[in-house]
Amino acid sequence: MLCRLAATVLVGAGVMVPPVGAGLDHGNLMRSVAPEARALGSETLPSKSFSEAVLSPAAAATDPHSERGLAEPGPAELDPDGAGHTGLGFGFGPFTSFYPSIEPRELVLSFDDGPDLKFTPLVLDELDRRGLKAIFFVTGRRVIGDHPEDLARRELLGRIAAHGHLVANHTMTHRNLCDAPQEAAAEIDENAEVIAQATGIRPLLFRAPYGAHCRTLHVELTARQLISVGWNIDPQDWKDPTSEEILTTLEARLTRLKGRGILLLHDTHPASVFALGPLLDWIARENRIAVREGRPPIVLRDYSVFLPRQPLPRMGIVTVASAVLFDNLLTNLTSRIGSSAATALR
């Protein structure tokens, strides 16, 4: 995990990613990854909607193809068998069991189902203009193949990572992995391979299509050290609302925000893409008012809120940089206090 985290930090600092490979083929990936599917049961955990558990009541989605509201896990769900094994991944709810909110109000931006050649670049431009970072949960089927548009979407994944955003796993074909547990390993591993080849970094985070969560999926994610990230603010753009309707919904939800908000948008839905700029403008205006009135502002956070807070190992460029800095310091000391005193410091 530390090596993967180090690679992510370096990309976020602007390190170039490897060239994008051409000709990724779904069949070849199936044979190269060859994961061993686990034939386990798919007992789904009990749940209630995030809006009921955390924010304000909202109508639950009934469309089976929608991004359903997730559950705020209770004690039994966090440890369903009483043996210290959690039933849900990290990242669910405003206060996660992995890295809780450190601000009274904070917001993480996330985008699902891309990349999209027309709309994802618009999202990147908007975020770059404001210096913000987001999580892009991508589906691998969009970048498989040798057609020009497939190659362009694959290059777009590299651009997302090179701009300091996190490319994360949203499965290969957007399957409900609790309805098809035998497909879970292949869906996760094949998409991880696609992302690694396109960005140079294996994904650190995972989001289940439709918000599915069950014990069998948790086993797969734990085996891969993948952190599962849910959401608790969803304008349900899959219902094709207008940008104005999305903006109105999000303004109302964010006005009542406490703790961490994880915003779910789709960079494949133009209404959400065109609502992003006005939403960020609204947040900036509201924050200025909140500061004047002595209220906590909404702090926009990046993906690091879901990653381990521990120092990187002293290796590679970190060690070299430290050695160079220390030698420079000793050189300066030598010129001031003499070589014998500086040597004693070594």
C-alpha positions as CSV (number, residue, x, y, z in Angstrom):
1,M,0.0,0.0,0.0
2,L,2.9,2.4,0.8
3,C,4.4,1.9,-2.6
4,R,1.1,2.6,-4.3
5,L,0.5,5.6,-2.1
6,A,4.0,6.9,-2.9
7,A,3.3,6.6,-6.6
8,T,0.1,8.5,-6.3
9,V,1.8,11.4,-4.4
10,L,4.4,11.6,-7.1
11,V,1.8,11.8,-9.9
12,G,-0.1,14.4,-7.9
13,A,3.2,16.4,-7.8
14,G,3.4,16.4,-11.6
15,V,5.5,13.4,-12.5
16,M,5.0,12.2,-16.0
17,V,3.0,9.0,-16.4
18,P,4.3,6.2,-18.8
19,P,3.1,6.3,-22.4
20,V,-0.4,4.9,-22.9
21,G,-0.3,1.4,-24.5
22,A,-2.3,0.8,-27.6
23,G,-4.5,-2.1,-28.4
24,L,-5.9,-3.1,-25.0
25,D,-8.2,-6.0,-25.7
26,H,-10.9,-7.4,-23.4
27,G,-10.2,-11.0,-24.3
28,N,-6.4,-10.6,-23.7
29,L,-7.1,-9.0,-20.4
30,M,-9.3,-11.8,-19.3
31,R,-6.5,-14.3,-20.1
32,S,-3.7,-12.2,-18.6
33,V,-5.4,-11.4,-15.4
34,A,-7.1,-14.8,-15.0
35,P,-8.4,-14.1,-11.5
36,E,-9.8,-16.9,-9.4
37,A,-13.5,-16.2,-8.9
38,R,-14.7,-16.9,-5.4
39,A,-18.0,-18.8,-5.3
40,L,-19.4,-17.3,-2.1
41,G,-22.9,-16.3,-1.2
42,S,-24.0,-12.7,-1.7
43,E,-26.0,-12.0,1.4
44,T,-26.7,-8.3,1.3
45,L,-26.3,-6.3,4.5
46,P,-29.4,-4.4,5.9
47,S,-29.4,-0.7,5.1
48,K,-31.1,2.6,5.2
49,S,-30.4,5.5,3.0
50,F,-27.6,8.0,3.7
51,S,-30.1,10.9,3.4
52,E,-32.2,9.3,6.3
53,A,-29.1,8.5,8.3
54,V,-27.1,11.7,7.8
55,L,-28.7,14.6,6.1
56,S,-32.3,15.3,5.3
57,P,-35.1,12.9,4.1
58,A,-35.2,12.3,0.4
59,A,-37.0,10.0,-1.9
60,A,-35.1,6.7,-2.4
61,A,-34.3,5.8,-6.0
62,T,-36.4,2.9,-7.2
63,D,-34.9,2.5,-10.7
64,P,-32.7,-0.7,-10.6
65,H,-30.2,1.0,-12.9
66,S,-29.8,4.1,-10.6
67,E,-26.9,4.9,-8.3
68,R,-28.8,3.8,-5.2
69,G,-28.3,5.6,-1.9
70,L,-25.9,3.8,0.4
71,A,-26.1,2.7,4.0
72,E,-24.7,4.4,7.0
73,P,-23.3,1.3,8.8
74,G,-24.5,0.5,12.3
75,P,-22.4,-1.4,14.9
76,A,-23.7,-4.8,13.7
77,E,-22.7,-4.0,10.1
78,L,-19.3,-2.7,11.0
79,D,-18.6,-6.0,12.8
80,P,-21.3,-8.4,11.6
81,D,-19.8,-11.6,13.0
82,G,-18.4,-10.0,16.2
83,A,-14.9,-11.1,15.3
84,G,-13.4,-7.8,14.2
85,H,-14.3,-8.3,10.5
86,T,-16.0,-5.2,9.1
87,G,-18.9,-5.8,6.7
88,L,-18.4,-2.5,4.8
89,G,-15.4,-0.8,3.2
90,F,-14.1,2.6,4.3
91,G,-15.6,5.8,3.1
92,F,-19.2,5.4,3.9
93,G,-20.9,8.3,5.6
94,P,-19.7,11.8,6.6
95,F,-17.5,10.4,9.3
96,T,-15.6,7.4,8.0
97,S,-14.1,4.7,10.2
98,F,-10.8,5.1,8.3
99,Y,-10.2,8.8,8.2
100,P,-12.9,10.9,9.9
101,S,-13.7,14.5,9.0
102,I,-11.4,17.1,10.5
103,E,-13.5,20.1,9.5
104,P,-17.1,20.8,10.6
105,R,-18.1,20.9,7.0
106,E,-16.1,19.4,4.1
107,L,-16.8,18.2,0.6
108,V,-15.1,15.6,-1.7
109,L,-15.9,15.7,-5.4
110,S,-16.3,12.5,-7.3
111,F,-17.3,11.5,-10.8
112,D,-18.5,8.1,-12.0
113,D,-18.8,6.1,-15.2
114,G,-16.3,8.0,-17.4
115,P,-14.1,8.9,-19.1
116,D,-16.2,10.8,-21.7
117,L,-14.3,12.4,-24.6
118,K,-16.6,15.4,-24.8
119,F,-17.5,16.1,-21.1
120,T,-14.6,14.8,-19.0
121,P,-12.2,17.4,-20.4
122,L,-14.7,20.1,-19.5
123,V,-14.6,18.9,-15.9
124,L,-10.8,18.8,-15.9
125,D,-10.6,22.3,-17.2
126,E,-13.1,23.6,-14.5
127,L,-11.2,21.8,-11.7
128,D,-7.8,22.9,-13.0
129,R,-8.9,26.5,-13.2
130,R,-9.8,26.4,-9.5
131,G,-6.9,24.2,-8.3
132,L,-9.2,21.5,-7.1
133,K,-8.7,17.7,-7.2
134,A,-11.4,15.0,-7.6
135,I,-11.8,11.3,-7.8
136,F,-12.8,9.8,-11.1
137,F,-14.3,6.3,-10.7
138,V,-14.0,4.9,-14.3
139,T,-15.4,1.9,-16.0
140,G,-12.9,-0.1,-18.1
141,R,-15.2,-1.0,-20.9
142,R,-15.0,2.6,-22.1
143,V,-11.3,2.4,-22.9
144,I,-11.0,-1.2,-24.3
145,G,-10.3,-1.6,-28.0
146,D,-8.3,-0.2,-30.9
147,H,-10.8,2.3,-32.4
148,P,-9.6,5.9,-32.4
149,E,-12.1,6.9,-29.7
150,D,-10.9,4.0,-27.5
151,L,-7.4,5.2,-27.7
152,A,-8.4,8.7,-27.1
153,R,-10.3,7.7,-23.9
154,R,-7.3,5.7,-22.8
155,E,-5.1,8.8,-23.2
156,L,-7.7,10.8,-21.3
157,L,-7.2,8.5,-18.3
158,G,-3.5,9.4,-18.4
159,R,-4.4,13.1,-18.5
160,I,-6.7,12.8,-15.5
161,A,-3.8,11.3,-13.5
162,A,-1.2,13.7,-14.8
163,H,-3.4,16.6,-13.6
164,G,-3.2,15.3,-10.1
165,H,-6.7,13.7,-9.8
166,L,-7.1,10.1,-8.7
167,V,-8.3,7.5,-11.2
168,A,-10.3,4.9,-9.2
169,N,-12.0,1.6,-9.9
170,H,-15.7,1.4,-10.8
171,T,-15.5,-2.1,-12.3
172,M,-15.1,-3.2,-15.9
173,T,-18.7,-3.3,-17.1
174,H,-20.7,-1.6,-14.3
175,R,-22.1,-4.9,-12.9
176,N,-23.8,-5.2,-9.5
177,L,-21.2,-7.3,-7.8
178,C,-23.5,-8.4,-5.1
179,D,-26.0,-9.8,-7.6
180,A,-23.1,-11.6,-9.5
181,P,-20.5,-12.4,-6.8
182,Q,-18.8,-14.9,-9.2
183,E,-18.0,-12.0,-11.5
184,A,-16.5,-9.7,-8.8
185,A,-12.9,-10.8,-9.0
186,A,-12.7,-10.4,-12.8
187,E,-14.6,-7.1,-12.8
188,I,-12.3,-5.6,-10.3
189,D,-9.0,-7.0,-11.5
190,E,-9.5,-6.3,-15.2
191,N,-10.4,-2.7,-14.6
192,A,-7.4,-2.3,-12.3
193,E,-5.2,-3.6,-15.1
194,V,-6.7,-1.1,-17.6
195,I,-6.2,1.8,-15.2
196,A,-2.6,0.7,-14.4
197,Q,-1.7,0.4,-18.1
198,A,-3.3,3.8,-18.9
199,T,-1.9,5.8,-15.9
200,G,1.0,3.8,-14.5
201,I,-0.7,3.5,-11.1
202,R,-2.9,0.7,-9.8
203,P,-6.1,2.1,-8.3
204,L,-6.3,2.8,-4.6
205,L,-10.0,3.4,-4.3
206,F,-13.1,1.5,-5.4
207,R,-16.8,2.4,-5.8
208,A,-19.4,-0.3,-6.3
209,P,-21.9,0.3,-9.1
210,Y,-25.4,1.0,-7.8
211,G,-23.9,1.4,-4.3
212,A,-23.9,-2.4,-3.8
213,H,-22.3,-3.7,-0.6
214,C,-22.2,-7.2,0.8
215,R,-19.9,-9.5,2.6
216,T,-18.6,-11.2,-0.6
217,L,-17.6,-7.9,-2.1
218,H,-15.9,-6.8,1.1
219,V,-13.8,-10.0,1.0
220,E,-12.7,-9.2,-2.5
221,L,-11.8,-5.6,-1.7
222,T,-10.0,-6.5,1.5
223,A,-7.9,-9.1,-0.4
224,R,-6.8,-6.3,-2.8
225,Q,-6.4,-3.6,-0.2
226,L,-8.9,-1.5,-2.0
227,I,-10.7,1.2,0.0
228,S,-14.4,1.4,-0.8
229,V,-15.8,4.9,-1.2
230,G,-19.6,5.6,-1.1
231,W,-21.4,8.9,-1.3
232,N,-24.1,10.8,0.7
233,I,-24.9,13.6,-1.7
234,D,-26.5,12.6,-5.0
235,P,-28.6,14.8,-7.3
236,Q,-29.6,11.7,-9.2
237,D,-28.5,13.1,-12.6
238,W,-29.3,9.7,-14.1
239,K,-32.9,10.9,-14.1
240,D,-31.9,13.6,-16.6
241,P,-32.7,16.7,-14.6
242,T,-31.6,20.1,-15.9
243,S,-28.4,21.8,-14.8
244,E,-30.6,24.3,-12.9
245,E,-32.5,21.5,-11.1
246,I,-29.2,19.9,-10.1
247,L,-27.8,23.2,-8.8
248,T,-30.9,23.8,-6.8
249,T,-30.8,20.4,-5.3
250,L,-27.2,20.6,-4.3
251,E,-27.4,24.1,-2.9
252,A,-30.2,22.8,-0.6
253,R,-28.2,19.8,0.5
254,L,-25.0,21.7,1.0
255,T,-26.7,24.3,3.1
256,R,-27.5,21.6,5.6
257,L,-24.2,19.8,5.3
258,K,-22.4,18.7,8.5
259,G,-19.3,16.6,8.6
260,R,-18.1,15.1,5.3
261,G,-20.1,15.3,2.1
262,I,-19.1,12.9,-0.7
263,L,-20.7,14.3,-3.8
264,L,-21.6,11.9,-6.6
265,L,-21.8,13.3,-10.2
266,H,-21.3,11.7,-13.6
267,D,-18.9,13.2,-16.1
268,T,-21.0,11.4,-18.7
269,H,-24.1,13.5,-18.0
270,P,-23.9,17.0,-19.5
271,A,-26.3,18.5,-17.0
272,S,-24.0,17.7,-14.1
273,V,-20.9,18.9,-16.1
274,F,-22.5,22.2,-16.8
275,A,-23.7,22.6,-13.2
276,L,-20.2,22.1,-11.8
277,G,-18.9,25.6,-12.4
278,P,-22.0,27.4,-11.0
279,L,-22.0,25.0,-8.0
280,L,-18.4,25.9,-7.2
281,D,-19.1,29.6,-7.6
282,W,-22.1,29.2,-5.2
283,I,-19.8,27.4,-2.6
284,A,-17.3,30.2,-2.9
285,R,-19.9,32.9,-2.3
286,E,-21.5,31.0,0.6
287,N,-18.1,30.5,2.2
288,R,-17.4,34.2,2.1
289,I,-20.7,34.8,3.8
290,A,-20.0,32.1,6.4
291,V,-16.6,33.5,7.3
292,R,-18.1,37.0,7.8
293,E,-20.8,35.5,10.0
294,G,-18.4,33.3,12.0
295,R,-19.9,30.0,10.6
296,P,-17.8,27.1,9.4
297,P,-17.2,27.2,5.6
298,I,-17.4,24.2,3.3
299,V,-13.8,23.0,2.9
300,L,-13.2,21.2,-0.4
301,R,-11.0,18.1,0.2
302,D,-9.1,15.9,-2.2
303,Y,-8.9,12.1,-2.3
304,S,-6.2,12.0,0.5
305,V,-9.0,11.9,3.1
306,F,-9.4,8.2,2.2
307,L,-5.7,7.3,2.3
308,P,-3.5,6.2,5.2
309,R,-1.9,9.1,7.1
310,Q,1.6,7.7,7.6
311,P,5.0,8.8,6.4
312,L,6.4,7.5,3.2
313,P,9.4,5.0,3.5
314,R,12.8,6.6,3.3
315,M,13.9,5.2,-0.1
316,G,14.7,6.2,-3.6
317,I,14.3,9.9,-4.4
318,V,13.3,10.8,-0.8
319,T,16.6,9.4,0.6
320,V,18.7,11.0,-2.1
321,A,17.0,14.4,-1.6
322,S,17.5,14.2,2.1
323,A,21.2,13.4,1.6
324,V,21.7,16.2,-0.8
325,L,20.1,18.7,1.5
326,F,22.1,17.5,4.5
327,D,25.4,17.7,2.6
328,N,24.6,21.2,1.4
329,L,23.9,22.2,5.1
330,L,27.3,20.7,6.1
331,T,29.0,22.6,3.3
332,N,27.6,25.9,4.6
333,L,28.5,25.0,8.2
334,T,32.1,24.2,7.1
335,S,32.5,27.6,5.6
336,R,31.3,29.2,8.8
337,I,32.6,27.1,11.7
338,G,35.4,25.1,10.2
339,S,35.8,21.7,8.8
340,S,36.6,19.9,12.1
341,A,33.4,21.0,13.8
342,A,31.2,20.2,10.7
343,T,32.8,16.7,10.5
344,A,31.8,16.1,14.1
345,L,28.2,16.5,13.0
346,R,28.3,13.6,10.6
